[in-house]
Amino acid sequence: MRGLSISNKDKMFRDVISTLMCYFEVDPVKITMEHHIHYNFKIEIKNLMKLVEAGYMSRDGNNFKINKKVMPYLRAIATVFDQYFDQNSSDIISRCVHESEG
């Protein structure tokens, strides 16, 4: 075998991030159901709610949508779903501010 093997959970998170990056919105719960994986997104939703409260995103049920004015922060926002990114390294709002500076 060459390369890295990825789990079904990795594939699910890849689809969540890809959906967010391509369509600027995502329903992570819907994607877990499509992958037949039980995952509650507790930490991710906590961080997404910080973005909703700051006006970066809107929420409708389980669907989170990026507001147009913060499109430049899309990559930083997508790190919320990156399982290999140290979520404790910085606050999501700080990552967005950092992204805008550089």
N, C-alpha and C positions, 0 to 999 in steps of 0.2 A: 504494500500500500504506500502511495506517495501522498505527501501533503498532510493536512490536518483532517481529522474526522470531526464532523459536527453533529451535535445531538438534535433531536426534534425540537427541543426548547430553543436551541440556537437558531434553527430555521424559523421558528415562530417569531423570535425577536427580530430577526432579519426582515421578516415581512412587516412587522409593526413599524420598524424604522423606515423601510422603503416606502410604505404607504404614507407615512407622515412627510417624508422628503418629496414625494412625487405629487401628492394631492393636497398637502398642507393641512391635513386633518387625518385623524385616526380614531377608530373604535377598537382599542386593544382587546376588549372582552370578546368582540365578534371574531377577531383573528384567532384568539385562543380556541374558540369553539370550532373554527374551521380546521385547526390543527389537532383537535381532540386532546388538548392539554388543559389541565386545571392549574391555573396560576392566578393569584388574586391581585397583583399589581399594587399592593399596599404602599410600598415605598414610592413607586412611580407616580401613583395618583396623588400622593402627598406633595410631591414636587410639582406636578402639573397644576395642582390647586394653587400653589404659590404664584405660578404664571397667570392663572385665571384672575387671582386677586390683584396682580400687578397690571392687568389689562393687556397682557401679551397674547392670551388665548381666551377663547370662549368655550363653554361646556354645554352640551345638550345630552343629558343622560350619560352614556359612556363614551360619547363622541367628543373629542377635543379638537378644536380648530384654531389654527394660528391666525392672528389678526395681521392684515396686510402691512401695517406700519412696522412690524417686527420681523418681516421676512429675512432681513440680514442676519438674524439670530437663529435661523432655522437649524443650522448644524449644531449649535450649542444646545438648543432645545431638544434635539434628537438624542443627545447623550443621556437624557432621562431614561431611555430604554436600552442603553448599552450596558450589558451585563458585565463587561470587562473594564468598564470605566469606574474608577474609584469615586462613588457618589459622595463620599465624605471628604473628598479633597477640596471641594468648594461648593458653595450654595449655587443653585441653578440661576438665580438672578445675577449673582456675581459673574457666572460664566457668560451670561448674555452681555453684561456690561463690558467684560474683557474682550469678547468677540467684536464689540462695536469700536473698541479702541485700536484694534490691530489688524 
